[in-house]
Amino acid sequence: MVKSQPIPDEDAWWNGLMWVDGARMQAHRFEDVFNEWLAAEYDTKLRHRNSGDDDSERGWRDEMDRDHQPYDPRRPIRVVTTALAMQMAVDLRFLIVACNHVMTALKRIPAADRPIMIDQELLHLMRNVSEHWEEVGGPSARKLALACFDHTTTTFASNQAWIGGGKDAIPLARIHDWLERSRETFVAALTGAGHDVPDETESNYAGDDELGWPPERLRYHWTLPHIEIEEWDGARFPPGAAKWSARKRIGWLRAQASGATDTH
């Protein structure tokens, strides 16, 4: 039987670049569903606190029903559904898996240049446990238990999500920072090896960016929200907007929605 061989370093760096972007996207996905869970949990607790029969509770419910429409988010209408709990759990596992692929690719970077994240070994152990969910009490689970790290918990503190429970819980901001540094490392390695690493918003269609028409284009990126074409066409962009990047256009649309006007 022919023994498998590792791929060249440069191929590993390209794969690392792909997994960094996948992990960045997944971190934002998890953050979104986590925040939705928090909002639903808040509404649920509010419903339970104000569902009694005393005058103040009945008055509060009557006021909410009278002053707000049925699906007004100011009313406690969100539900902590089983589906939402499942999505949060799955999106967290996808994030952990993507981060571990980044770690694998970073092993092909010289140690002196390799970005390190505090407690990244805990993420690796969490990946092992989640990948081998059909087993109980494996070596990774035992190591997490010895570290007093509850891999089944997600908490909220200091205005952000924390992965895991215990003193070694990992703040999501730490993962964001590590992924940014990892991407810079892969780009530097590939550039140093003579590769032209394209910008993330460059067209992937040969010669497309050389075409001058139309100047207004949607350059989708993993961090950019979807903008309905009617909303895009109907926006009254100021003079010179044709030369703006898609990111700046999105920022302008958001500023208009919030009542702000600064586009710098």
ABEGO torsion letter per residue (X at the ends): XBBBBBBBAAAAAAAAAAAAAAAAAAAAAAAAAAAAAAAAAAAAAAAAAAABABAAAAAAAAAAAAABBAABAABBABBBBAAAAAAAAAAAAAAAAAAAAAAAAAAABBAAABBBBBGAAAAAAAAAAAABAABBGBAAAAAAAAAGBBAABBBBBGGBBBBEBEAABBBAAAAAAAAAAAAAAAAAAAAAAGBBBBBAABBABBGAAABAOBABBBBBBAABBBBBAAAAAABBBBBGAAABBAAAAAAAAAAAAAGBABAX
